[in-house]
Amino acid sequence: MSHLPRHATTYGLVVPDEETARNGAQELAARGHALVRVSPAPASGWRIDSLDEGPFPDDDETWWTAAEERIVSRLSEDLGGTVRRSMALPETARRFFLEGETICDRTAGQVRDARLSALSSEPARAPCPVIVHDLANPEPSDGPAGEPVELHGLDDVDWTALTGAYGPADDVPDILRGLAANDEGWEESIEEYFSTVVHQDTCYDCTPETVGFLVQIARAPGLTPEYRLDLLIHLAYIATIDPVPVTAEAGTDEASTAEAATCQAVIERIPDLMTLWPDVSGAARAWLIVLAALGMDGGAPPAVAEFRSRVEGPSPALDLALALVSGDEDGALKLTIAAASWDQQVPPLLEAPIPLRARHLKVLLHLALKELTPAR
């Protein structure tokens, strides 16, 4: 039984020349894209514009849309081009479809056989693991403890010589002090941090300098537990923007980007963060395991493996983190491939042109954010 999706997907590919555009357009037409056109690109090269209106093999629209996007992305790479995607109701997508030479113009009914045949080699979504543990919903505390955290060495850094998202980083100390205040202004300070210090997955030369102070705050005994958990999640996030290789001694790899330098700064402080283990909640311990996967050498401490044994039911995030902590590359690969069979966001992460371990770490963060943070 086939299914017509509610939204159509428009792809816009820019390729080097006319011959490449025509060849690519024919491939998309053969895949059952309903409307395909080619035209000279405004700047240089040629455009291929195509409209996928379905049908899909079943009603799992998110899964099949993601599958087709991966295929079109690979086609674009093979053609030496780039691709953009947008979604709209079919009538809206057709109304605003770009002009050009029409290669094909058919209805969803006319392309049904070609569309289903093209997707027949793609597996349907596998059953998702049913998460029964409650690590994403820790017990709330009584609110901010009201005990500010003293930051050692903050004034020893020449922040004016460093840069953030908007120029000199001289406002960064106040952002860190806002976090250290441990009060109701926490959310505002976090927003300022992710506007000035880390901005849309971009780090700056000031960013790695802030990591030690974030760790100081996270380790403060009087920090509100929700804020500590928040910091652990954010540290895992910034450390996986550009994960660096693990070496026998932390910090011996030369970081080529500010993002990699930030990752290195987190790796160097993982032993400090792990000292939190005896005194924090299960939710915080889960994120400590995720952080440990970044760079702990020598395998998981017994307490970490014991913690997993007490977590009821499936835990793709913890299992992958433990495989990475212990250096079990084959196990990590099996876990990520399994996740790709039920989570449509995993395959693009596994296909990224970065080292395998970095791909696994990005998958880990994705799975951890889904499994170990409250649903929104």
N, C-alpha and C positions, 0 to 999 in steps of 0.2 A: 504494500500500500504506500503510495507516495503522498507527500504533503506540500502544499504551497505555503511558503513563509509569508508572514504578514508584511515584512519589509524586504525590499529589493536592495541589492548591494551594487554600487557603482564603483568600478575600478578605473583609475587613470594611470596609465603607464607612459613614461617618457623614455624613448629608446634612441639610439644614435642616428638611424637613417630610415629612409622610406622602405627599403627592402626588408629590414628587420621588423618594422612596424607591420607590414603586410603579413609576414610570416607569423608573427605573434598573434595578430588578429585572427588568422585562420585557426590557430590552435585554440583560442578562446571560443570561437564559433563552434569548433568540433566538440568542445566540452559542454556545449548546450547553453552558452550565454545567449540571451535572447536578442540583444541589440549590441552590435559591435561597429565602431567607426574608427577611421584613421584620419589624421590631419597633421600638417606641419605644426610643430610646437612653437609657441610665441618667441622663445629665446633661441633655442637651437634644437636640432634633432626632430623627431616625430612623436606624435601622441597616438596611443591606442586607448580608446574609451569603450568600456564594455559594461553591460548590465546583466547581472545574474538575478533572475526572478524565480529561481527554482524550476521544478520541484525538487524536494529532498526525499531521501528514502523513508524518513519518518518525521515525527513532529518535534524532534530535538533540534530546533533551529539554531541555537547557540553553537552546538557541536558541529553541525554541517557547515555553517557559515565560517567558523574558524578553520575547518579543514580546507575549504575552498580558498580562503585567504592565504593559507600556507602554500598551496599549490600555485596560486597566481604570483605570490612573492618569489617562489623559486623560479618560475618562468621569467619574471622580470630580471632576476639576477643572471639567468642564462643568456638573456638578450642584451645584457650590459646596461640595463636601465634601472629606473626607480619606479615605485608604485605608491599611489595613495588610494584610500578607500573611504567611502561614505555610505550611509544607509538612509533610506527614506521609503515612504509608501510608494508602491510601484508607479502609480499615476504621477506622483510628484517627481520621482526620479526620471521618468520619461520626459516630463515637461521641461526640466532643466538640463537635460542631457546635451552635451556639447555637439555643435554642428561638425560635419566632416563627411568624408566619403563613406557611405554605408556599406559594410561588408555583409551584414545580415540584419534582418529585422523580423523577428518571429514572436509568436505568443508563447506563454509558458506551456500551453498544451502542445504546440508544435515541436518544442524542444524536449518534451518529456523523456522520450527514450534515450536521446543523446545525453541528457543531464544525469539520468539515473545510471546509465552505463559508465559515465565518467567518474561517478562517485562510488561505483561498485567495488573498486579496489581499496576504498577507505573503510576501516572497521567502524561499526557503531560504537557508541560510548559503552564502556564496561561499567558494571555496577560500582558505585562509589562506596568506599569504606564508611561504615556507620560509626560516627564518633560518639562514644557514650561517656567518656570522662568529662570533667567539668573544669579543666584547667583554664579555659577561656573566661571563666566567670568566678574569679577569686572573691572571697569574703571582703566586703567593703570595710574600710577603717572608719574612724570617727571624724575623718577630715584632716586638714592640715594640722600638723603637730605644733606649728608656730615656733619651731626651733630653727633659727637660721644656721646654715652650714658655713663654717669658716673656710675660705678658699686660700690655700697656701700657695704663694708664688705668682698670684695673678698680676701683681704690679711689676713683677720682674720681666715680663714679656713686653717687648717693644711693639705694641699693637699698631702704632701709627706706621710702622715699616711694613706691615702686612696688609693684604687686601681681602675684602669680602665682595659680596655681590654688587655693592653700590660704591665701591671705592675703598679708601683707607678703612682699616678695621678698628678704628679707635672707639667705636660704639660697642664692640664685642664684649669688653669687660662688664659693661652695665647689663648686657643680656645674660651673661653668666651669673652676675650678682642677683638678677631677677629670679633665676632658677634656684640659686642658693638660698634665697629668702624663704623658700619652703612654705609659701602662703597661697592665698587665693589668686595671686597673679601668675600662677604657674602656666596656665594655658596660653596667656598672652606672651609670656617669655618664650615658650616653645614655638609659637607662631613666629616670633621675631627671629629666633634661631634658624628656623627653616625658611626664612626670607632672606636673611643677611649672611649666614654662615654656610648653609647648604641650601641651594636654590634650584629647584626642579632638576634634581639628580646631578647637580654641579657643585663641586667643592672648590675651595680657594686655598691660597697658601696659609690663611689663618685657620682653616678648618682642622687640620691635624693638631694644631696648637691647643685647640679647645678640648680635645679628647681627654687629656689628663684631668681637667677640671670637671668634666662630666662624670668621670670615674670617682673623683673625690666626693662629689655630691651623692652619687649612687651608693657609696660605701658609708655615708654618714649614718650612724645609728638612729638619729632622730628624724631621718627623712620620712615623710609620709609614704606608706607602702605603695599606694597607687602611683605616686610620682617615681618611686624606684623602679617599679615595673615598666612605666612609661619610658624611662631612660634606657633600660636594658633593651627594649624593643627598638628604640631609636638608634642605639649603638649598633645593633645588628643590621639595621637598615643602611646606615652610612658606611658600614664596613663591607657591604656587599654591592655597593655601586660599582666598584672596580676592584674585585678581590685579587690580592697578590698571592704568589706562590708561597708555600710553607717551606722553611728551611730549618736546619737543625737548631739554629739560633735565631730567635725573633729579631727582625730588623736588619738582617744581613742582605736582603734583597733590595736593590735600588728601585725606588718607586719612580715611575716615569710620569705619573700624573698626580695632581692634588688628591684625586679620589683614591689612588693606590696608596699614597702617603697616609691618608686618613685610615685606610684599612690597616696599614702597618701599625699605626699608632694604637688602634684598638687591639690588635694581636699582642702587642708588647704588654698590654695591661690586662690580658685575660687572667693571668695568675692572681692579680689583685682582685678582680671581680669574683673569682671563684672562692675567695675567702668569705663571701657573703653566704655561701651555701648552707651552713648550719642554722642560720637565723632567719631565712626568708621563706615565703610561701611556696607551695607547689607550683603556682603559676610562674613565679620568679625563677624557680629552679629549672623549669622547662626552658625558659629563655636563656639561662646560663648555659644549658646544654647546647642550645643553638649557637651561642657565642663561642663555646668551646670548639665547635666544629670548624671555626675559622682558622685556628692555628695551634690547638693543643697538640703536643708531640708526646708520643709514648702510650697512647691509648687512653680509654676512659677510666677515671678512678672508680673503684668498686662502688662507691656511693651513687655514682651516676647510673651505672647499670642496674643497681638495686632499685633506684627510683623508677626506672622504666618498668621493671618487673611488677611494681605495685600500681602502675597506671592501667586501669581496666580497659580492655578492648583495643581496637586498632589505633595506632598513632603514626601515620606516615611521616610527620615532621620529626618526631623523636627518633624513630627508627633510622631515618636518613641521617639525622645529626649524629647518632651513635656510630653509624657506619663510617662517617667522615672523620669523627674523632679517633676511631681505632685504625684509620688508614685502610679500611676494607673497600677498595675501589670497585671490585666486582659487585659487592653487595650494594654499594651506592648506585651503581649503574642499573642493577636490577630494580631497585626501588624507584628510581626516577623514570625508567621505562614503564613500570607499572603505573605510576602516577599519570604518565602521558596518555594512558588508555582510558582514563576517566575524568581528567581535568584538561580542558581545551587550552588553558594558558601555559601548560608545561611544554608541549612540543616546540613552540617558538623559542623558549628558553634553552632547550636542548640543542637547537639548530644554530644558535648564535655563534658567530665566528670568534670564539674566545676559547681558552684552554678548558678541557673537560672538567677539571675540578672547579673552575670558576662557574661553569654552567650548573654544576651540581649545587654550589652554594646559592646561586640565584633561585634555583628550584626550591632549595631548603627555605629560604626567606619567604617565598611565595606560599609554600605549604604551611609554614609556621604562622604567617599572618592570617591565613584562612582558619587554621585549627586552634590557634592559641590566643586569639584576640576575640572580643565579643562581636557577634554578628551585628551589622549596622543596616 
